Amino acid sequence: MDTIKNYIEANKQRFLDELFDILRFPSVSADPQYKESVLKTADYLQQRLIDAGADKVEVCPTAGYPIVYGEKIIDPSLPTVVVYGHYDVQPADPLELWHTPPFEPTVKITEEHPEGAIYARGACDDKGQMYMHVKAFELMMKTNTLPCNVKFMIEGEEEVGSANLATFVKANKERLKGDVVLISDTSMIANDTPSIECGLRGLAYMEVEVIGPNRDLHSGVYGGAVANPATILAKMIASLHDENNHITIPGFYDKVIELSDAERAEMAKQPFSEAAYKKDLNIDEVWGEKGYSTIERTSIRPTLEVNGIWSGYIGEGAKTVLPSKANAKISMRLVPGQDSHEISELFAKHIESIAPKYVKVKVSAHHGGEPVVTPTDSVPFKAASKAMEESFGKKPIPTRGGGSIPIVALFEKELGLKSVLMGFGLDSDALHSPNEKYGLFNYYKGIETIPLFFKHYAELSK
């Protein structure tokens, strides 16, 4: 531990400067105007992996954005850890809500992060967490303490569904051969309450378009005689939850694997303050499916949320228009037992069935992924638990995550590898929102903990 801490202390500012370099690249995979920046980010990571001591480092082309690969095989007879991360980020919009420029990282002291937090798009998701692994690898290489083999696979399309990752994985099974996948793209309960996620929800992401008249109409001349697509879409969306906030799509819950009372009671032991939760979000009350707690609603229960909705005139001033179209993007988080393709079909069928005859409706699927549960009695999980206990001084709590990382199921299916979800972010880090942040404590604590995972994993694998 002294070796780890001494190396981090001696290189602390450089570690931060390099992360800032990465954060300055607006690597937004969803927007083609940022293509050059996404590619430059991949090139930068390639050089940093080479500098850290990796071999066979390559920017591997795909039909979309490239995957950065690198490896260090110290002994083929030793176990191999495959490290996954992503270098692409969400769009920064709405820009006017950022307190500092999203691609000019800024450190600010906060109540939650008294040591300081890095404010920037991608600070936590996932550049900060991904880069911890590069620096932890450098640390092990420079101090001659790497105890097993490592392979890096860092992609540039996670935020748009990892469309080309499956093709890459299927074509490189031998190259990616390993024993476990290590991922830091999740959160923990608090800086003084470490946790490891042992499950993730799946995802089905859809878009709905409601089409009315063949053009925008004058709302005075035609209003009251022609159906307004925006009104119709709003009514359709409102009908997707009942009075108990239960999702009304027929068959939606049919295959959900329910947790037992004992399992729910164990979940309830997690430290959670509803008052602090509401204060952080500046809301008066929580909302959700009747009969379940906030922790359960955000982890073991499926959801349906509107991610975006638009129609008609939204510019400055007034324009009395009856719009010809209305659109919404809707995501459904799925739990074990549910299949993203099946849920997408159920959603489309239901939307089409409830659309009134005076409008047309078009439903399209964007991307999805399957829910996963990872074992807590495996050697990799035990190694992660020991590592966090050693660095935090407290045994981590197993939790279920509310987010989705579709590639976890992909790795299990194509490579036969389970994943360890050892994240160091916090739910309050504003992922996908303006003013995303990542604590300096969390960044350096991750670099400290990852070598300990390698150490314990190598020892427990003997």
N, C-alpha and C positions, 0 to 999 in steps of 0.2 A: 504493500500500500504506500509506503514511503517513496518508493521509486516512482510510482504513478503520480502521486501528489507533487513531488519535486519537479518532474518533467512538465506537468501542467503549469505549475507556477512559473517555471523558467520560460515558457512559451505562450503564456496567457494572452498577451497583447497580439502576437502574431496569429494565434488561433482566431481571435475576434476580427482582426483585419481581413483575414482570408474569407471569413464568413460574410463580412460586409461586402467584399468584392463580388461574391456570388449573389447576394441580395440586390445588388445594383442592376443586375441583368433582369429586365422585365420579361421573364420567360413564361408568358401566358400562352398556354397551348391551345386555348379555345379560340383565340383571335389571330387570324393569318397575318395581320399587320406586325405581329411580334415574332415572326418566323426567324428572322436573323438573330434576334436576342436568344431565342431558345437554342439555336445551334451553337451560338457562342458560349452559352452556359455549359453545354456538353463538352466543348473543346477545353474550357477552363478546368472542368472536373477531370478530364483525361490527364492533364498536366499535373494536377494536384495528386492524383493516384500514383503517377510515375514518381513524383517527388517523395511520396510517402514510402515508396519501396515496392510497389506492386509490379508484377510481371504481366506480359501479354496484354497490356492495356490498349483498348481499342474502342473507338466510337463506331458502333455497329449500326449500319443503316437499316431502316425498316420502311414500310410503305408510308409511314408518317415521320415522327421525330425519332432520332436515334437512341439506342441504349448504350450506356457507357459500361464497358466490361473490364475487369481487371482481376488478377488472382495472385496468390502467393502459396505455392505448394512446397512446404518445408519437408514433408515426409508423406508419401502416398498411403502409408499404413495408419496415419493418424486421422482422426475425424475431420470433416470439412464443414465449415459454417458458410452458408450462402447469405450474404448481406444484401437485402433489397431496400431501395429507397427511390424517391423520385425528385427530379430537379425542376419540373414544371410547377406553375402556380396558378391560382384562381385569378380571374380579372380583378382589378383593384376598384372597380366601380361600386358605389358612387364616390367619385374622387373628392367631392366637396365635403364629405363627412370625415375625411382623414385630418388629423391634427398636424401631421407632418407628412411630407411627400412619401408615397408608398414604396418607391424604389430608391429612397435615400435613407438608409437605416440610421435610426436615432436612438440613443440610450436615454431612458428617463427613469427616475426613481418613482415607485408607486407603493401604495400601502401593502399590496400583495407581493411586490418584488422590491424589498428595501435595498437589495444589492444592485438593482437596476434591471430594466427590461429592454430588449431590442425591439423597436417598433419598425415593421416593414412587412410588405406582402411576402409571404413565404418564410418569415422568421421562424415559425414553428412548423408549418405545414408546407413542405417537409424539408426545406433547405437546412434549417438549423439542426433538426434531428438527424437528417441524413448525413450532414457533414461531421457530426460527432463521431460517426463510425470511421470516416477517413482519418480524422485526427487520432482516434483511439488506436487505429491500425498503425499510424505513423509512430505513436508512442511505443507500441509493442515492438516494432521493427528497430527503432533507434536504441531501445534499452535491451534488445535481444531477449524479449520475454514472450514472443508469439508462441503459444503452446500447441497450436493446431493449424490446419490449412484454412484459408479464407478465399472466397470468391465474391466479387462485387458485381451486382447487376442494378444499375441505376437508370430508370427510364424517364422519358419526357412526355408521357401522355396519361399519367394517372388521373389528372383532373378532368380528362375527357373520356374516361372509361377504359384506358389501357387497350385500345382497339387492336394494336399490333403486337402486344406483348405475348399473347398466346401463340402466335405464329413463330415468334422468336424462340420461345421456350420449347415448342414442339420440334423445331429444327435444330436445337442445341442441347438435347437431353444429355448427351455424353459430356459436353463441355460444362454443363450446370450440375453435374452429378455431385451430390453432397449428402449430408446427414441431417441437417436442420436449416431452416430459413430464419434469419434474425431480422426483425423489422422494428424500427422506431418511427411510427407514424400514428401513434395513439397517445392517450393522456393517462395521468395518474390522479389520484384523489386530491392530494395537496403536497406541497413541498415537505411537510412534516409527516405525511401519511402516504408512503409509497404503495403502489399497487401495480398489478400486472393483469392486463386484459386477457381473458381466456375464452372470449367469444366475440363475434362481430355480427351485426345484422347485414342482411343482403339488401339489394337495391333493384328497383324497377323504375326507370325514369321515362316519363311519357310527355307528349305534347298534344294538346287539343286545340283544334281550330273550328270555330263556329262561323258559318258563312250565311249571310242574309241576302240583302238586295245586291244587285250587280255594281253598285257604286255607293259612296257616302251620300246621304240624303239630308236635305234641309229638315231639321227637327220640327219646325213649325208647319211646314207643308205636309210632311209624311208621318210625323210623330203621332202615335195612337192608332195608326192604320197598318203600319208595317212593324214586324217584330224586330226589336233591337238586339243584335247578337251579343252585345255586352251584358244586357240584362239577362238574356237567356243563359249565357255561360255562367253568370254569377249564381243563378238559381240552380243550375246543374251541379256546380261545385258545392253549394250549400247543402244539397241533398246527399252528398257522399258521406256525411256523418249524421247519426241520429241524435236524439236528445241526451243520450248517455255518451256521446262522442265515440260511438262504435261505428266502424266503417260499414257502409250499407251495400257494398258490392257483393252480389250473391256468390257464395263459395269461397270468399276471401279468407275466412278463418278455418276452413274445413280441415286443412292438414297441419295447422299450427300445433307444435308439440308443447303442451302446457307443463309448467314446472309444478312440482309437488309442493304441498304446504310446507314441508320441511326445507325444501330448497329456497322457497320464498322467505322463510323465517331466517335462513342463513344470510340471504341478501340484505335483509333488514338490519343486520348488525353493522353494516357499513356506516361509517360516520357521515352524517348528512344533516345540514341545517337548512330547513325550508325558508326560514327567515333570512338567512344570509344569501340563499339562492335568489329570493325575490328582490332583495336589496341590490345584488349585483346586476340584475336585469332591469331594475327600476319598474317592477310590475307589482300590482296590488294582490293578485291571486294567481295561482298556477291553474293550468287547464289540462284536461286529458280524459282518457278513457275511464269511466266510472269503475270503481272497484280495485284500482291499482295505484300504487304509490308513484311519486315522481321518479324515483330510481328505476322502478319496474317499467314505467311508461317509456323511459329513454334507453332501455336495454333489452328487455325480454318480450316486449309487445310490439307488434307491427304498427306502422303509422302511415298516414297519407297527408302530404303537405303540398300546398301551392307554393312553388318557388319563384314564380313570376307570372304576371297577368297584365295584358295590355290591349287597348282598343281605342279607336277614335282619336280625338284631339287632346294632347297633353302638354301643349306648349303654353307660353305666356298668354295671359288674357283669356278671352272667351271666343269660342267658335261653336255655334249652335248646330251641331252635326249629329245625325243618326248614323253610326259607323256601319260599314258593310261587313266587317269581320271583327272577331274577338279571339284572342289566343291566351292560352295558359300553359305553363310548364309545371308538371306535377310529379313529385317523387314519392315512392312508397318504400319504406324501410321494412325489410322482411326478417322473419325469425326462423329458427330451425323447423323444418317440415315444409316450408313454402319454397316454391321454385319460381325464379324470376320470369322465366318465359311463360309459365302457366298464369302467373298473376298479371302479367302484361296483357295476355289474351282475355282474361276475365275483365280487366279494366276496360279494354277497348270494346268488348261486347256490351258491357253495361252502359258505357257512355253513349254508344250508338242506339241502345234501346230506350234511353230516357230523353233523347233529343226530340223535341216536338217537330211536327211536320213542316212548320213554317220556317225552319232553318235546315241547312245541311251541316254535317259534322265530319271532320276528318281527324283520325287519331293515329299518331305515329310513335314508335318506340325509339328512344335514343340509345341508352345503354343500360346494363344491369349487372348484377353479380349475385352470388349465392351466399347465404348465411353460413357461418362456420362456428364450431366449438372446438377448442384445443384442449388436450388433456392436461390436468394439473399434477398427474403422478408420473410424468415422463422425465427422463434425464435432463432434457433441455430446459423444461420449466423449473425443475429443482435447481439447476445451475443459475438460472435467472433470479430465482428467489434468494439463493445464497449470495449472489452478487449484490443485489439491492440491499439485503440485510447488512452486508459488510460495509457498503458505502453510506447508507442512510442511518445505520444503527438501529434499524427497526425492520421486522419481517414484513414484506409486502402483502397486501390483501388481494386475493383473486377477485376480479370484477368482470362483468359483461359490458362490452362497449356498445354505444348506440350507433356509431358510424359504420361505414362499409369500406372494406378493402377487398374488392372482387378477386384480386390476384392470389389471395390466401387459399381460396378453394381451387384456383387454377394450379398452384404449386403442388397441392395435395393430389390432384387428379393426374397431372402430367409427369411430375417428378417423384411422386410418392413421398413427399416431404411435409412434415408438420411445421408450423411456424410458431415462433415465440414472439409475442407482441409486447416488447419491452419499451414502452414510450415514456417520455419525460416531460411532455407538455401538460398544460392544465386546460380544463374545459373553458375557463374564463379567458383564454388567450385569443379569443375573437377570430378563430379560424374561419375563413371564407367571408369575413366581415371587414369593414373599415377598421383601421387601427389594430391590426393583428400584431401580436407581440410574443416574445419568448424570453423568459428570465435568464439573466446571466448565470444565476445559480443552477438552473436547469441544464443549460448548455454545458457548463463545466462539469456538473455532476454526471451527465451522460458520458462524457469523455472519461471520467474516472471509473464509472461502473462497467462499461463495455469490456475493458481488459479483464475485469474480475469475472465476467460471464465466461470469457474464453478460458480462463484459468480453471474455474469450477467445472465447466463442461468437459474439458480435457481430462480432469481428474476423475469425474464421475463416469466417464466413458471407458475407463480402463477395465 
